[in-house]
Amino acid sequence: MTFRPLFDHVVVRRVGAADRSNGAVVVPGSDVEALQEGEVVAVGPGARSESGRVQPPELKAGDRIVFSGRSGASGKIDGQDIVIMKQSEVMGVFDSAAATKTQAVWPRARLA
């Protein structure tokens, strides 16, 4: 089954910090809000402006993003844990060239 988000919604698969466990205790209702990293899986066609025009989305499938841990609605589609949120809830997008360069340099920098 394929899933197509509507309007300016995006489907995100959590990656990075959510995949690792550091053994920390999570206290429900705490005011600490962690940033999450994710990969955009699907993007809607865009939101409609007041004039009726469709504003195309800035995100595309495959983008690596940062969002609030409290953003969107979590669920499962085809057995995958996903988050569906509005594009406006995304805080930033990693530049693919910079991310590749950082990943390539970072391990060597830590060893030096």
Buried (B, 14 or more C-beta within 10 A) or exposed (E): EEEEBEBBBBBBBBEEEBEEEEEEEEEEEEEEEEEBBBBBBBBBBBBEEEEEEEEEBEBEEEBBBBBBBEBBEEEEBEEEEBBBBBBEBBEEBBEEEEEEEEEEEEEEEEEE
